Amino acid sequence: MTVPANKDELLQSIDISFDKLIRELCSVPMSMLGECDLEGHSKGTQVSVANACGRVRKWTKANGREQKSRTLSQRRDC
């Protein structure tokens, strides 16, 4: 992965990565969303897919990208 050279490239890279994240999350069965099997931020901790999505949602809202983050919460038919 190359380092973005300017703000536009950075935003484009974020959008591409976010789209990939959405596709991956949509592949997780609803029954597994609450299972804590992902490595957490702190050493030795684990989080669920739902918790990880909550962190992404909180971050995007705090950074003015809330509209894009709604994509996952609105889609129930992934």
PyMOL Python script that loads the backbone (N, CA, C, O; Angstrom):
from pymol import cmd

cmd.read_pdbstr("""\
ATOM      1  N   MET A   1       0.842  -1.174   0.000  1.00  0.00           N
ATOM      2  CA  MET A   1       0.000   0.000   0.000  1.00  0.00           C
ATOM      3  C   MET A   1       0.891   1.241   0.000  1.00  0.00           C
ATOM      4  O   MET A   1       1.815   1.349   0.806  1.00  0.00           O
ATOM      5  N   THR A   2       0.612   2.160  -0.892  1.00  0.00           N
ATOM      6  CA  THR A   2       1.391   3.383  -0.967  1.00  0.00           C
ATOM      7  C   THR A   2       0.826   4.438  -0.027  1.00  0.00           C
ATOM      8  O   THR A   2      -0.354   4.412   0.323  1.00  0.00           O
ATOM      9  N   VAL A   3       1.682   5.358   0.373  1.00  0.00           N
ATOM     10  CA  VAL A   3       1.270   6.449   1.254  1.00  0.00           C
ATOM     11  C   VAL A   3       0.615   7.534   0.400  1.00  0.00           C
ATOM     12  O   VAL A   3       1.207   7.985  -0.580  1.00  0.00           O
ATOM     13  N   PRO A   4      -0.607   7.964   0.762  1.00  0.00           N
ATOM     14  CA  PRO A   4      -1.258   9.020  -0.008  1.00  0.00           C
ATOM     15  C   PRO A   4      -0.408  10.293  -0.023  1.00  0.00           C
ATOM     16  O   PRO A   4       0.196  10.660   0.985  1.00  0.00           O
ATOM     17  N   ALA A   5      -0.372  10.958  -1.176  1.00  0.00           N
ATOM     18  CA  ALA A   5       0.455  12.149  -1.341  1.00  0.00           C
ATOM     19  C   ALA A   5      -0.264  13.433  -0.944  1.00  0.00           C
ATOM     20  O   ALA A   5       0.373  14.458  -0.701  1.00  0.00           O
ATOM     21  N   ASN A   6      -1.608  13.372  -0.879  1.00  0.00           N
ATOM     22  CA  ASN A   6      -2.365  14.576  -0.532  1.00  0.00           C
ATOM     23  C   ASN A   6      -3.708  14.189   0.090  1.00  0.00           C
ATOM     24  O   ASN A   6      -4.037  13.009   0.209  1.00  0.00           O
ATOM     25  N   LYS A   7      -4.455  15.181   0.473  1.00  0.00           N
ATOM     26  CA  LYS A   7      -5.731  14.939   1.162  1.00  0.00           C
ATOM     27  C   LYS A   7      -6.701  14.145   0.292  1.00  0.00           C
ATOM     28  O   LYS A   7      -7.357  13.226   0.781  1.00  0.00           O
ATOM     29  N   ASP A   8      -6.799  14.485  -0.984  1.00  0.00           N
ATOM     30  CA  ASP A   8      -7.720  13.775  -1.867  1.00  0.00           C
ATOM     31  C   ASP A   8      -7.370  12.296  -1.988  1.00  0.00           C
ATOM     32  O   ASP A   8      -8.252  11.438  -1.958  1.00  0.00           O
ATOM     33  N   GLU A   9      -6.087  12.006  -2.123  1.00  0.00           N
ATOM     34  CA  GLU A   9      -5.656  10.602  -2.188  1.00  0.00           C
ATOM     35  C   GLU A   9      -5.936   9.883  -0.880  1.00  0.00           C
ATOM     36  O   GLU A   9      -6.326   8.716  -0.881  1.00  0.00           O
ATOM     37  N   LEU A  10      -5.741  10.573   0.229  1.00  0.00           N
ATOM     38  CA  LEU A  10      -6.025   9.973   1.535  1.00  0.00           C
ATOM     39  C   LEU A  10      -7.504   9.648   1.668  1.00  0.00           C
ATOM     40  O   LEU A  10      -7.861   8.550   2.093  1.00  0.00           O
ATOM     41  N   LEU A  11      -8.366  10.591   1.309  1.00  0.00           N
ATOM     42  CA  LEU A  11      -9.812  10.351   1.397  1.00  0.00           C
ATOM     43  C   LEU A  11     -10.245   9.222   0.471  1.00  0.00           C
ATOM     44  O   LEU A  11     -11.105   8.418   0.828  1.00  0.00           O
ATOM     45  N   GLN A  12      -9.650   9.162  -0.716  1.00  0.00           N
ATOM     46  CA  GLN A  12      -9.964   8.074  -1.645  1.00  0.00           C
ATOM     47  C   GLN A  12      -9.528   6.733  -1.056  1.00  0.00           C
ATOM     48  O   GLN A  12     -10.252   5.744  -1.159  1.00  0.00           O
ATOM     49  N   SER A  13      -8.362   6.700  -0.448  1.00  0.00           N
ATOM     50  CA  SER A  13      -7.865   5.476   0.175  1.00  0.00           C
ATOM     51  C   SER A  13      -8.775   5.032   1.320  1.00  0.00           C
ATOM     52  O   SER A  13      -9.051   3.843   1.481  1.00  0.00           O
ATOM     53  N   ILE A  14      -9.233   5.994   2.105  1.00  0.00           N
ATOM     54  CA  ILE A  14     -10.154   5.678   3.205  1.00  0.00           C
ATOM     55  C   ILE A  14     -11.441   5.088   2.647  1.00  0.00           C
ATOM     56  O   ILE A  14     -11.933   4.083   3.158  1.00  0.00           O
ATOM     57  N   ASP A  15     -11.990   5.704   1.602  1.00  0.00           N
ATOM     58  CA  ASP A  15     -13.228   5.205   1.003  1.00  0.00           C
ATOM     59  C   ASP A  15     -13.062   3.786   0.472  1.00  0.00           C
ATOM     60  O   ASP A  15     -13.937   2.944   0.672  1.00  0.00           O
ATOM     61  N   ILE A  16     -11.955   3.519  -0.198  1.00  0.00           N
ATOM     62  CA  ILE A  16     -11.705   2.178  -0.736  1.00  0.00           C
ATOM     63  C   ILE A  16     -11.590   1.160   0.399  1.00  0.00           C
ATOM     64  O   ILE A  16     -12.170   0.077   0.331  1.00  0.00           O
ATOM     65  N   SER A  17     -10.839   1.515   1.440  1.00  0.00           N
ATOM     66  CA  SER A  17     -10.678   0.608   2.581  1.00  0.00           C
ATOM     67  C   SER A  17     -12.002   0.378   3.290  1.00  0.00           C
ATOM     68  O   SER A  17     -12.302  -0.738   3.715  1.00  0.00           O
ATOM     69  N   PHE A  18     -12.792   1.434   3.417  1.00  0.00           N
ATOM     70  CA  PHE A  18     -14.082   1.305   4.097  1.00  0.00           C
ATOM     71  C   PHE A  18     -15.019   0.411   3.296  1.00  0.00           C
ATOM     72  O   PHE A  18     -15.744  -0.402   3.869  1.00  0.00           O
ATOM     73  N   ASP A  19     -15.007   0.558   1.975  1.00  0.00           N
ATOM     74  CA  ASP A  19     -15.833  -0.306   1.131  1.00  0.00           C
ATOM     75  C   ASP A  19     -15.428  -1.777   1.278  1.00  0.00           C
ATOM     76  O   ASP A  19     -16.286  -2.659   1.314  1.00  0.00           O
ATOM     77  N   LYS A  20     -14.131  -2.036   1.361  1.00  0.00           N
ATOM     78  CA  LYS A  20     -13.655  -3.406   1.577  1.00  0.00           C
ATOM     79  C   LYS A  20     -14.117  -3.923   2.927  1.00  0.00           C
ATOM     80  O   LYS A  20     -14.525  -5.078   3.048  1.00  0.00           O
ATOM     81  N   LEU A  21     -14.054  -3.064   3.950  1.00  0.00           N
ATOM     82  CA  LEU A  21     -14.510  -3.443   5.288  1.00  0.00           C
ATOM     83  C   LEU A  21     -15.985  -3.813   5.266  1.00  0.00           C
ATOM     84  O   LEU A  21     -16.377  -4.820   5.856  1.00  0.00           O
ATOM     85  N   ILE A  22     -16.804  -3.019   4.597  1.00  0.00           N
ATOM     86  CA  ILE A  22     -18.239  -3.288   4.517  1.00  0.00           C
ATOM     87  C   ILE A  22     -18.485  -4.649   3.873  1.00  0.00           C
ATOM     88  O   ILE A  22     -19.300  -5.429   4.364  1.00  0.00           O
ATOM     89  N   ARG A  23     -17.785  -4.938   2.777  1.00  0.00           N
ATOM     90  CA  ARG A  23     -17.967  -6.245   2.116  1.00  0.00           C
ATOM     91  C   ARG A  23     -17.595  -7.391   3.053  1.00  0.00           C
ATOM     92  O   ARG A  23     -18.299  -8.399   3.107  1.00  0.00           O
ATOM     93  N   GLU A  24     -16.492  -7.243   3.794  1.00  0.00           N
ATOM     94  CA  GLU A  24     -16.077  -8.283   4.736  1.00  0.00           C
ATOM     95  C   GLU A  24     -17.110  -8.462   5.844  1.00  0.00           C
ATOM     96  O   GLU A  24     -17.455  -9.587   6.205  1.00  0.00           O
ATOM     97  N   LEU A  25     -17.599  -7.350   6.379  1.00  0.00           N
ATOM     98  CA  LEU A  25     -18.581  -7.427   7.466  1.00  0.00           C
ATOM     99  C   LEU A  25     -19.878  -8.056   7.000  1.00  0.00           C
ATOM    100  O   LEU A  25     -20.539  -8.771   7.754  1.00  0.00           O
ATOM    101  N   CYS A  26     -20.238  -7.792   5.765  1.00  0.00           N
ATOM    102  CA  CYS A  26     -21.472  -8.373   5.232  1.00  0.00           C
ATOM    103  C   CYS A  26     -21.363  -9.888   5.055  1.00  0.00           C
ATOM    104  O   CYS A  26     -22.378 -10.572   4.924  1.00  0.00           O
ATOM    105  N   SER A  27     -20.151 -10.406   5.049  1.00  0.00           N
ATOM    106  CA  SER A  27     -19.973 -11.846   4.902  1.00  0.00           C
ATOM    107  C   SER A  27     -20.087 -12.585   6.244  1.00  0.00           C
ATOM    108  O   SER A  27     -20.132 -13.815   6.274  1.00  0.00           O
ATOM    109  N   VAL A  28     -20.134 -11.839   7.345  1.00  0.00           N
ATOM    110  CA  VAL A  28     -20.248 -12.456   8.673  1.00  0.00           C
ATOM    111  C   VAL A  28     -21.718 -12.768   8.958  1.00  0.00           C
ATOM    112  O   VAL A  28     -22.557 -11.869   8.906  1.00  0.00           O
ATOM    113  N   PRO A  29     -22.039 -14.025   9.256  1.00  0.00           N
ATOM    114  CA  PRO A  29     -23.425 -14.371   9.583  1.00  0.00           C
ATOM    115  C   PRO A  29     -23.915 -13.607  10.818  1.00  0.00           C
ATOM    116  O   PRO A  29     -23.163 -13.404  11.771  1.00  0.00           O
ATOM    117  N   MET A  30     -25.171 -13.191  10.788  1.00  0.00           N
ATOM    118  CA  MET A  30     -25.756 -12.435  11.900  1.00  0.00           C
ATOM    119  C   MET A  30     -25.562 -13.172  13.230  1.00  0.00           C
ATOM    120  O   MET A  30     -25.358 -12.539  14.266  1.00  0.00           O
ATOM    121  N   SER A  31     -25.626 -14.489  13.203  1.00  0.00           N
ATOM    122  CA  SER A  31     -25.510 -15.268  14.431  1.00  0.00           C
ATOM    123  C   SER A  31     -24.122 -15.179  15.069  1.00  0.00           C
ATOM    124  O   SER A  31     -23.953 -15.530  16.237  1.00  0.00           O
ATOM    125  N   MET A  32     -23.129 -14.710  14.308  1.00  0.00           N
ATOM    126  CA  MET A  32     -21.765 -14.641  14.829  1.00  0.00           C
ATOM    127  C   MET A  32     -21.337 -13.224  15.215  1.00  0.00           C
ATOM    128  O   MET A  32     -20.222 -13.039  15.701  1.00  0.00           O
ATOM    129  N   LEU A  33     -22.187 -12.230  15.012  1.00  0.00           N
ATOM    130  CA  LEU A  33     -21.810 -10.844  15.268  1.00  0.00           C
ATOM    131  C   LEU A  33     -21.442 -10.568  16.720  1.00  0.00           C
ATOM    132  O   LEU A  33     -20.629  -9.683  16.987  1.00  0.00           O
ATOM    133  N   GLY A  34     -22.015 -11.298  17.650  1.00  0.00           N
ATOM    134  CA  GLY A  34     -21.764 -11.056  19.068  1.00  0.00           C
ATOM    135  C   GLY A  34     -20.645 -11.888  19.679  1.00  0.00           C
ATOM    136  O   GLY A  34     -20.300 -11.696  20.845  1.00  0.00           O
ATOM    137  N   GLU A  35     -20.071 -12.811  18.907  1.00  0.00           N
ATOM    138  CA  GLU A  35     -19.004 -13.656  19.436  1.00  0.00           C
ATOM    139  C   GLU A  35     -17.702 -12.866  19.567  1.00  0.00           C
ATOM    140  O   GLU A  35     -17.260 -12.226  18.613  1.00  0.00           O
ATOM    141  N   CYS A  36     -17.097 -12.913  20.739  1.00  0.00           N
ATOM    142  CA  CYS A  36     -15.843 -12.181  20.995  1.00  0.00           C
ATOM    143  C   CYS A  36     -14.652 -13.028  20.553  1.00  0.00           C
ATOM    144  O   CYS A  36     -14.040 -13.733  21.356  1.00  0.00           O
ATOM    145  N   ASP A  37     -14.340 -12.944  19.273  1.00  0.00           N
ATOM    146  CA  ASP A  37     -13.223 -13.737  18.761  1.00  0.00           C
ATOM    147  C   ASP A  37     -12.227 -12.922  17.940  1.00  0.00           C
ATOM    148  O   ASP A  37     -11.361 -13.485  17.270  1.00  0.00           O
ATOM    149  N   LEU A  38     -12.352 -11.588  17.994  1.00  0.00           N
ATOM    150  CA  LEU A  38     -11.379 -10.715  17.335  1.00  0.00           C
ATOM    151  C   LEU A  38     -10.424 -10.150  18.372  1.00  0.00           C
ATOM    152  O   LEU A  38     -10.821  -9.884  19.506  1.00  0.00           O
ATOM    153  N   GLU A  39      -9.177  -9.967  17.990  1.00  0.00           N
ATOM    154  CA  GLU A  39      -8.197  -9.382  18.908  1.00  0.00           C
ATOM    155  C   GLU A  39      -8.585  -7.930  19.199  1.00  0.00           C
ATOM    156  O   GLU A  39      -8.845  -7.149  18.283  1.00  0.00           O
ATOM    157  N   GLY A  40      -8.620  -7.584  20.488  1.00  0.00           N
ATOM    158  CA  GLY A  40      -8.960  -6.227  20.898  1.00  0.00           C
ATOM    159  C   GLY A  40      -7.771  -5.289  20.825  1.00  0.00           C
ATOM    160  O   GLY A  40      -6.663  -5.696  20.475  1.00  0.00           O
ATOM    161  N   HIS A  41      -8.015  -4.017  21.163  1.00  0.00           N
ATOM    162  CA  HIS A  41      -6.939  -3.021  21.128  1.00  0.00           C
ATOM    163  C   HIS A  41      -5.905  -3.268  22.226  1.00  0.00           C
ATOM    164  O   HIS A  41      -4.711  -3.061  22.010  1.00  0.00           O
ATOM    165  N   SER A  42      -6.347  -3.701  23.381  1.00  0.00           N
ATOM    166  CA  SER A  42      -5.438  -3.977  24.493  1.00  0.00           C
ATOM    167  C   SER A  42      -4.962  -5.421  24.428  1.00  0.00           C
ATOM    168  O   SER A  42      -5.716  -6.316  24.045  1.00  0.00           O
ATOM    169  N   LYS A  43      -3.725  -5.639  24.798  1.00  0.00           N
ATOM    170  CA  LYS A  43      -3.136  -6.974  24.757  1.00  0.00           C
ATOM    171  C   LYS A  43      -3.962  -7.944  25.600  1.00  0.00           C
ATOM    172  O   LYS A  43      -4.318  -7.657  26.743  1.00  0.00           O
ATOM    173  N   GLY A  44      -4.254  -9.091  25.009  1.00  0.00           N
ATOM    174  CA  GLY A  44      -4.972 -10.130  25.722  1.00  0.00           C
ATOM    175  C   GLY A  44      -6.480  -9.953  25.765  1.00  0.00           C
ATOM    176  O   GLY A  44      -7.164 -10.721  26.442  1.00  0.00           O
ATOM    177  N   THR A  45      -7.018  -8.963  25.060  1.00  0.00           N
ATOM    178  CA  THR A  45      -8.469  -8.765  25.048  1.00  0.00           C
ATOM    179  C   THR A  45      -9.054  -9.183  23.714  1.00  0.00           C
ATOM    180  O   THR A  45      -8.358  -9.245  22.700  1.00  0.00           O
ATOM    181  N   GLN A  46     -10.336  -9.468  23.733  1.00  0.00           N
ATOM    182  CA  GLN A  46     -11.042  -9.828  22.515  1.00  0.00           C
ATOM    183  C   GLN A  46     -12.337  -9.032  22.435  1.00  0.00           C
ATOM    184  O   GLN A  46     -12.927  -8.677  23.456  1.00  0.00           O
ATOM    185  N   VAL A  47     -12.766  -8.759  21.217  1.00  0.00           N
ATOM    186  CA  VAL A  47     -14.011  -8.039  20.988  1.00  0.00           C
ATOM    187  C   VAL A  47     -14.826  -8.778  19.939  1.00  0.00           C
ATOM    188  O   VAL A  47     -14.313  -9.632  19.215  1.00  0.00           O
ATOM    189  N   SER A  48     -16.089  -8.437  19.874  1.00  0.00           N
ATOM    190  CA  SER A  48     -16.959  -9.020  18.853  1.00  0.00           C
ATOM    191  C   SER A  48     -16.953  -8.143  17.611  1.00  0.00           C
ATOM    192  O   SER A  48     -16.482  -7.006  17.644  1.00  0.00           O
ATOM    193  N   VAL A  49     -17.477  -8.675  16.521  1.00  0.00           N
ATOM    194  CA  VAL A  49     -17.616  -7.892  15.299  1.00  0.00           C
ATOM    195  C   VAL A  49     -18.518  -6.690  15.581  1.00  0.00           C
ATOM    196  O   VAL A  49     -18.253  -5.588  15.102  1.00  0.00           O
ATOM    197  N   ALA A  50     -19.576  -6.901  16.355  1.00  0.00           N
ATOM    198  CA  ALA A  50     -20.491  -5.807  16.694  1.00  0.00           C
ATOM    199  C   ALA A  50     -19.759  -4.694  17.450  1.00  0.00           C
ATOM    200  O   ALA A  50     -19.974  -3.514  17.172  1.00  0.00           O
ATOM    201  N   ASN A  51     -18.899  -5.061  18.400  1.00  0.00           N
ATOM    202  CA  ASN A  51     -18.136  -4.051  19.138  1.00  0.00           C
ATOM    203  C   ASN A  51     -17.175  -3.310  18.220  1.00  0.00           C
ATOM    204  O   ASN A  51     -17.031  -2.092  18.327  1.00  0.00           O
ATOM    205  N   ALA A  52     -16.520  -4.030  17.325  1.00  0.00           N
ATOM    206  CA  ALA A  52     -15.592  -3.399  16.394  1.00  0.00           C
ATOM    207  C   ALA A  52     -16.335  -2.424  15.482  1.00  0.00           C
ATOM    208  O   ALA A  52     -15.829  -1.341  15.188  1.00  0.00           O
ATOM    209  N   CYS A  53     -17.520  -2.801  15.036  1.00  0.00           N
ATOM    210  CA  CYS A  53     -18.324  -1.906  14.194  1.00  0.00           C
ATOM    211  C   CYS A  53     -18.724  -0.659  14.974  1.00  0.00           C
ATOM    212  O   CYS A  53     -18.744   0.442  14.426  1.00  0.00           O
ATOM    213  N   GLY A  54     -19.038  -0.832  16.230  1.00  0.00           N
ATOM    214  CA  GLY A  54     -19.388   0.308  17.072  1.00  0.00           C
ATOM    215  C   GLY A  54     -18.242   1.294  17.181  1.00  0.00           C
ATOM    216  O   GLY A  54     -18.457   2.506  17.165  1.00  0.00           O
ATOM    217  N   ARG A  55     -17.037   0.788  17.290  1.00  0.00           N
ATOM    218  CA  ARG A  55     -15.857   1.667  17.347  1.00  0.00           C
ATOM    219  C   ARG A  55     -15.680   2.431  16.041  1.00  0.00           C
ATOM    220  O   ARG A  55     -15.392   3.628  16.050  1.00  0.00           O
ATOM    221  N   VAL A  56     -15.851   1.737  14.918  1.00  0.00           N
ATOM    222  CA  VAL A  56     -15.729   2.389  13.616  1.00  0.00           C
ATOM    223  C   VAL A  56     -16.809   3.460  13.476  1.00  0.00           C
ATOM    224  O   VAL A  56     -16.539   4.564  13.004  1.00  0.00           O
ATOM    225  N   ARG A  57     -18.012   3.133  13.882  1.00  0.00           N
ATOM    226  CA  ARG A  57     -19.130   4.094  13.791  1.00  0.00           C
ATOM    227  C   ARG A  57     -18.841   5.327  14.644  1.00  0.00           C
ATOM    228  O   ARG A  57     -19.048   6.457  14.201  1.00  0.00           O
ATOM    229  N   LYS A  58     -18.369   5.108  15.851  1.00  0.00           N
ATOM    230  CA  LYS A  58     -18.063   6.234  16.740  1.00  0.00           C
ATOM    231  C   LYS A  58     -16.958   7.100  16.139  1.00  0.00           C
ATOM    232  O   LYS A  58     -17.037   8.327  16.180  1.00  0.00           O
ATOM    233  N   TRP A  59     -15.926   6.459  15.581  1.00  0.00           N
ATOM    234  CA  TRP A  59     -14.824   7.198  14.982  1.00  0.00           C
ATOM    235  C   TRP A  59     -15.293   8.009  13.786  1.00  0.00           C
ATOM    236  O   TRP A  59     -14.943   9.183  13.657  1.00  0.00           O
ATOM    237  N   THR A  60     -16.086   7.393  12.903  1.00  0.00           N
ATOM    238  CA  THR A  60     -16.530   8.101  11.706  1.00  0.00           C
ATOM    239  C   THR A  60     -17.442   9.267  12.065  1.00  0.00           C
ATOM    240  O   THR A  60     -17.391  10.317  11.425  1.00  0.00           O
ATOM    241  N   LYS A  61     -18.266   9.090  13.073  1.00  0.00           N
ATOM    242  CA  LYS A  61     -19.145  10.179  13.507  1.00  0.00           C
ATOM    243  C   LYS A  61     -18.316  11.334  14.062  1.00  0.00           C
ATOM    244  O   LYS A  61     -18.594  12.498  13.773  1.00  0.00           O
ATOM    245  N   ALA A  62     -17.314  11.016  14.844  1.00  0.00           N
ATOM    246  CA  ALA A  62     -16.464  12.039  15.461  1.00  0.00           C
ATOM    247  C   ALA A  62     -15.607  12.768  14.424  1.00  0.00           C
ATOM    248  O   ALA A  62     -15.160  13.890  14.661  1.00  0.00           O
ATOM    249  N   ASN A  63     -15.381  12.127  13.278  1.00  0.00           N
ATOM    250  CA  ASN A  63     -14.518  12.719  12.264  1.00  0.00           C
ATOM    251  C   ASN A  63     -15.282  13.200  11.029  1.00  0.00           C
ATOM    252  O   ASN A  63     -14.696  13.374   9.961  1.00  0.00           O
ATOM    253  N   GLY A  64     -16.583  13.411  11.179  1.00  0.00           N
ATOM    254  CA  GLY A  64     -17.366  13.994  10.101  1.00  0.00           C
ATOM    255  C   GLY A  64     -17.649  13.099   8.921  1.00  0.00           C
ATOM    256  O   GLY A  64     -17.974  13.591   7.840  1.00  0.00           O
ATOM    257  N   ARG A  65     -17.535  11.801   9.097  1.00  0.00           N
ATOM    258  CA  ARG A  65     -17.793  10.870   7.993  1.00  0.00           C
ATOM    259  C   ARG A  65     -18.974   9.966   8.325  1.00  0.00           C
ATOM    260  O   ARG A  65     -19.028   8.812   7.899  1.00  0.00           O
ATOM    261  N   GLU A  66     -19.914  10.503   9.089  1.00  0.00           N
ATOM    262  CA  GLU A  66     -21.041   9.706   9.572  1.00  0.00           C
ATOM    263  C   GLU A  66     -21.900   9.157   8.441  1.00  0.00           C
ATOM    264  O   GLU A  66     -22.352   8.015   8.524  1.00  0.00           O
ATOM    265  N   GLN A  67     -22.136   9.918   7.407  1.00  0.00           N
ATOM    266  CA  GLN A  67     -23.014   9.469   6.326  1.00  0.00           C
ATOM    267  C   GLN A  67     -22.544   8.144   5.735  1.00  0.00           C
ATOM    268  O   GLN A  67     -23.355   7.245   5.512  1.00  0.00           O
ATOM    269  N   LYS A  68     -21.252   8.015   5.481  1.00  0.00           N
ATOM    270  CA  LYS A  68     -20.710   6.783   4.907  1.00  0.00           C
ATOM    271  C   LYS A  68     -20.859   5.619   5.885  1.00  0.00           C
ATOM    272  O   LYS A  68     -21.108   4.489   5.465  1.00  0.00           O
ATOM    273  N   SER A  69     -20.711   5.881   7.179  1.00  0.00           N
ATOM    274  CA  SER A  69     -20.771   4.797   8.156  1.00  0.00           C
ATOM    275  C   SER A  69     -22.163   4.226   8.291  1.00  0.00           C
ATOM    276  O   SER A  69     -22.320   3.124   8.817  1.00  0.00           O
ATOM    277  N   ARG A  70     -23.176   4.933   7.838  1.00  0.00           N
ATOM    278  CA  ARG A  70     -24.547   4.439   7.939  1.00  0.00           C
ATOM    279  C   ARG A  70     -24.802   3.278   6.993  1.00  0.00           C
ATOM    280  O   ARG A  70     -25.761   2.528   7.171  1.00  0.00           O
ATOM    281  N   THR A  71     -23.962   3.129   6.004  1.00  0.00           N
ATOM    282  CA  THR A  71     -24.150   2.082   5.004  1.00  0.00           C
ATOM    283  C   THR A  71     -24.354   0.720   5.646  1.00  0.00           C
ATOM    284  O   THR A  71     -25.289   0.002   5.288  1.00  0.00           O
ATOM    285  N   LEU A  72     -23.499   0.356   6.582  1.00  0.00           N
ATOM    286  CA  LEU A  72     -23.593  -0.960   7.198  1.00  0.00           C
ATOM    287  C   LEU A  72     -24.827  -1.081   8.075  1.00  0.00           C
ATOM    288  O   LEU A  72     -25.518  -2.097   8.011  1.00  0.00           O
ATOM    289  N   SER A  73     -25.128  -0.083   8.888  1.00  0.00           N
ATOM    290  CA  SER A  73     -26.253  -0.190   9.798  1.00  0.00           C
ATOM    291  C   SER A  73     -27.578  -0.207   9.055  1.00  0.00           C
ATOM    292  O   SER A  73     -28.555  -0.755   9.566  1.00  0.00           O
ATOM    293  N   GLN A  74     -27.642   0.375   7.862  1.00  0.00           N
ATOM    294  CA  GLN A  74     -28.874   0.382   7.080  1.00  0.00           C
ATOM    295  C   GLN A  74     -29.070  -0.896   6.294  1.00  0.00           C
ATOM    296  O   GLN A  74     -30.200  -1.251   5.958  1.00  0.00           O
ATOM    297  N   ARG A  75     -27.991  -1.588   5.999  1.00  0.00           N
ATOM    298  CA  ARG A  75     -28.092  -2.799   5.190  1.00  0.00           C
ATOM    299  C   ARG A  75     -28.347  -4.014   6.071  1.00  0.00           C
ATOM    300  O   ARG A  75     -27.537  -4.348   6.935  1.00  0.00           O
ATOM    301  N   ARG A  76     -29.429  -4.641   5.853  1.00  0.00           N
ATOM    302  CA  ARG A  76     -29.759  -5.864   6.602  1.00  0.00           C
ATOM    303  C   ARG A  76     -29.711  -7.086   5.690  1.00  0.00           C
ATOM    304  O   ARG A  76     -29.863  -8.222   6.140  1.00  0.00           O
ATOM    305  N   ASP A  77     -29.498  -6.833   4.411  1.00  0.00           N
ATOM    306  CA  ASP A  77     -29.557  -7.918   3.435  1.00  0.00           C
ATOM    307  C   ASP A  77     -28.207  -8.217   2.815  1.00  0.00           C
ATOM    308  O   ASP A  77     -28.143  -8.757   1.711  1.00  0.00           O
ATOM    309  N   CYS A  78     -27.126  -7.876   3.503  1.00  0.00           N
ATOM    310  CA  CYS A  78     -25.784  -8.066   2.947  1.00  0.00           C
ATOM    311  C   CYS A  78     -25.664  -9.445   2.376  1.00  0.00           C
ATOM    312  O   CYS A  78     -24.609  -9.808   1.857  1.00  0.00           O
TER     313      CYS A  78
END
""", "prot")
cmd.dss("prot")
cmd.show_as("cartoon", "prot")
cmd.util.cbc("prot")
cmd.orient("prot")
